[in-house]
Each structure stands twice: as structure tokens, then as C-alpha cells.
Amino acid sequence: QVQLVESGGGLVQPGGSLRLSCAASGSIFSIFPMGWYRQAPGKQREWVAVITSGGRTNYADSVKGRFTISRDNAKNTVYLQMNSLRPEDTAVYYCNKSPGYSPHTWGQGTQVTVSS
């Protein structure tokens, strides 16, 4: 059973930056495309960014040009660099397999709050 642990969230002013990390247990991590998702209060969880095992990336239009997903397969870790943050980016952020794949058990997520 793979465990996912997200970290790096916090309170940041509009225009600021944060770097999220997602550490995964288990040796099968590297073979799956991985993604970051977020869920704002009262809204459904949505995907934000995905990365294949080989490093190809794709982003939701709302974050394109501001967020960068990356991964380190040797460390079983996926990252999300978030720049130019906006209040509408406020949400709990999660990582898991890319959409279309049977997800691992969801972790606790990490809270990102963008506010002045």
C-alpha cells in the first residue's frame, strides 16, 4: 500500500511563491504518471498538474505559466513549484496518480492559503 505525504503549504501573500512536496512510499512510484490536485472549500477536487514517469508535463489552464510540476524518482517525490499565487489558488493540495489511473489512498493534503 503506497502512502502519500504532502507538505510545504502555508499562508502566503498574493504574488508569493510556495513549493509543495509529496513523498510516496513504495518502489512502484516511478512507473506511474503523478499529479497534483486541489480542493477549495465547497468545491470538488480538481487536477492541477500532471507529470509522466519520463517527465512530460501538463497543466490546468488556471495555473499554466505559474506552476511547475517535477519529480525525483530516486526520492519517490513529486514537487509543485507555485509562483504568482492568487487568492483563488487557496485550497488543500493533494498528490496522487494522474487522472485515469486507479488512485492510491489519498493523503491528508497540505493547506495553501493566499491572502493579504
C-alpha positions as CSV (number, residue, x, y, z in Angstrom):
1,Q,0.0,0.0,0.0
2,V,1.5,3.3,-1.1
3,Q,1.3,6.2,1.4
4,L,1.4,9.8,0.2
5,V,2.5,12.6,2.4
6,E,2.1,16.2,1.2
7,S,4.0,19.1,2.8
8,G,5.1,22.6,2.1
9,G,1.8,24.5,2.3
10,G,1.2,27.7,4.3
11,L,0.0,31.2,4.3
12,V,1.4,33.5,1.6
13,Q,0.5,36.9,0.2
14,P,-0.8,37.3,-3.3
15,G,2.1,37.2,-5.8
16,G,4.1,35.0,-3.5
17,S,5.5,31.5,-4.0
18,L,5.4,28.1,-2.3
19,R,7.0,24.8,-3.1
20,L,5.0,21.7,-2.3
21,S,6.4,18.2,-1.9
22,C,4.8,14.8,-2.0
23,A,6.7,11.9,-0.6
24,A,5.5,8.4,-1.6
25,S,6.4,5.1,0.0
26,G,6.8,2.0,-2.2
27,S,9.0,1.1,-5.1
28,I,6.3,1.3,-7.7
29,F,6.2,5.1,-7.5
30,S,8.4,5.7,-10.5
31,I,6.3,3.8,-13.1
32,F,3.1,5.9,-12.8
33,P,2.3,9.4,-14.0
34,M,1.6,11.5,-11.0
35,G,-0.5,14.6,-10.5
36,W,-1.2,17.4,-8.1
37,Y,-4.8,18.1,-7.2
38,R,-6.6,20.7,-5.1
39,Q,-9.8,21.1,-3.3
40,A,-11.2,24.5,-2.3
41,P,-13.9,24.8,0.3
42,G,-17.3,23.9,-1.1
43,K,-15.8,22.7,-4.4
44,Q,-14.9,19.4,-5.9
45,R,-11.3,18.3,-6.1
46,E,-9.7,19.3,-9.4
47,W,-6.5,18.3,-11.1
48,V,-3.8,21.0,-11.3
49,A,-0.8,19.4,-13.0
50,V,0.5,16.0,-14.1
51,I,3.9,14.6,-14.9
52,T,4.7,11.3,-16.6
53,S,7.4,8.9,-15.4
54,G,9.6,10.4,-18.1
55,G,9.0,14.0,-17.2
56,R,6.4,15.2,-19.6
57,T,4.0,17.7,-18.0
58,N,0.6,19.2,-18.5
59,Y,-1.2,21.9,-16.6
60,A,-4.7,23.1,-16.0
61,D,-5.3,26.4,-17.8
62,S,-5.8,28.2,-14.4
63,V,-2.2,27.5,-13.4
64,K,-0.4,27.3,-16.7
65,G,2.7,29.6,-16.7
66,R,2.6,29.9,-12.9
67,F,3.0,26.4,-11.5
68,T,5.7,23.8,-12.3
69,I,5.5,20.1,-11.5
70,S,8.6,18.0,-11.2
71,R,9.6,14.6,-9.8
72,D,12.6,12.9,-8.4
73,N,12.0,9.1,-8.9
74,A,15.1,8.2,-6.8
75,K,13.5,10.0,-3.9
76,N,9.9,8.9,-4.7
77,T,8.9,12.6,-4.5
78,V,6.8,14.9,-6.6
79,Y,7.1,18.6,-6.3
80,L,4.9,21.6,-7.2
81,Q,6.5,25.0,-7.5
82,M,3.8,27.6,-7.3
83,N,4.6,31.2,-8.3
84,S,2.5,34.3,-8.7
85,L,-0.1,32.9,-6.3
86,R,-3.6,34.3,-6.3
87,P,-6.4,34.1,-3.7
88,E,-8.2,31.7,-5.9
89,D,-5.4,29.2,-5.5
90,T,-6.4,28.8,-1.9
91,A,-7.1,25.1,-1.3
92,V,-5.9,21.9,0.2
93,Y,-3.4,20.4,-2.2
94,Y,-3.0,16.6,-2.8
95,C,-0.9,14.4,-4.9
96,N,-1.8,11.1,-6.4
97,K,-1.6,9.2,-9.7
98,S,-2.6,11.1,-12.8
99,P,-6.3,11.2,-13.7
100,G,-7.4,8.0,-15.5
101,Y,-5.4,5.7,-13.1
102,S,-6.8,4.0,-10.1
103,P,-5.7,6.3,-7.3
104,H,-3.7,5.4,-4.2
105,T,-5.3,6.1,-0.9
106,W,-5.4,9.9,-0.6
107,G,-3.1,11.6,1.9
108,Q,-4.0,14.4,4.3
109,G,-3.0,17.1,1.8
110,T,-1.4,20.4,2.6
111,Q,-3.2,23.7,3.1
112,V,-2.3,26.6,0.9
113,T,-3.8,30.0,1.8
114,V,-3.2,33.0,-0.4
115,S,-4.3,36.2,1.4
116,S,-3.1,39.6,2.3
